[in-house]
Amino acid sequence: MSATIDLLELEKKAYRDSQQDGLMEVMMGLILMTFGGFFYSTVFAFYILLIVFSGRIVEFVRRRYTYPRIGVVTFHEENPKEALTGVFLFELAVIVIMFTLISISGNVTDYSSWVNWAPLFFGMIMVGPFAHAKSRSGSVRYYGYAILSVILGLFFSLVEFGSGCTGLILYLVSIGGFLFLGGLAIFIRFLHKYPLPEKEMHDGSK
């Protein structure tokens, strides 16, 4: 049993170390901000491209800046069936909670009620990825992201705006901007904490 526990802890530490560059936060922030910008401009094509190539972009940057500093670890792939089941159950729970809230505060058949509560809906949906990252890494910073996501979602749902989608847009831009800037700060700190070895720094200057 202790060997199993140690193995799980080692895997969590390895995953936590692999995410210490903050690049996933940077990419997620960009995706959320771009999604928010879709409501005002024709950037939807860029948003789709960002989604499709996000993994490759992060991998490219990590090959350039992260792996030369801390190395690379290959993790075992998760069971797709278990992951999809977990996502489905979580989203179903969020829908039930939102349906209950709208039933209490308004009319569930009223489209505007769903639009007004959309920021909270997205805020709660975002808890899923953060909780998953926390379970894999053990890093408490993901708890902070999840709490902030719900707080911002609730705030922008309760504040009245002139346009129905304004609250959702502001939520996406706010949480996206926070993740982007926070991830960028983590990445800069990572570069200072793990400078390249002298030989590699010399080779890179050629």
C-alpha positions, 0 to 999 in steps of 0.5 A: 500500500505504501509503495502505491501511495508513494508512486501516486505522490511521485506522479503528482510531483512530476506532473506538478513540476511539469506545470510549474512554467505557467504555460497552460494558464497562459494558453487557457487565458488566451482561449477564454479572452478570445472566446469573449472577443468573439461576441464583438468581432469576427475572431471566431476563426482565430478562436477555433485555430487557437483551440486546435493548435493550443497543445502544439503551441504549448509544446513548441514553447516548452521545447524551447524554454522548459525542457532544456531547464528541467527535462521532460517527463512522459505521463501515462494516458488517462482512460478516455471512458473514465474522463468522459464519464467524469466530465458528463457527470460534472456538467450534468450537476452544473446544469441541475444547479443552474436550473434550480437557481433559475427556477428560484429566481425567475422563469426557466423558459425565459431565455434572458434568465439563462443569459443573465446567469451564463457567467455563473454557469461558465464559472462553475463549468471552469471548476472542472478543469481546475479540479482535475488539474488539482487532483493530478498535481496536488497544487493548491493554486488550482483551488484558487483558480476555481474559487475565483472562477465561481466568484467572478461568475456570480458577480457578473451574473448579479450585476445588471448590464445594458446588453444581455451578453455583456456579463458573460463577455466581461467574465470571460475577459476577466478570468482569461486575463487573470489566467494569462497574466498570472501564467505569464508571471509564473513563466517569468519566475520559472525562467529566473528560477531555472536559468539555462546551463552555461554551455547551453546559454553559450551554444544558443548565442551562436 
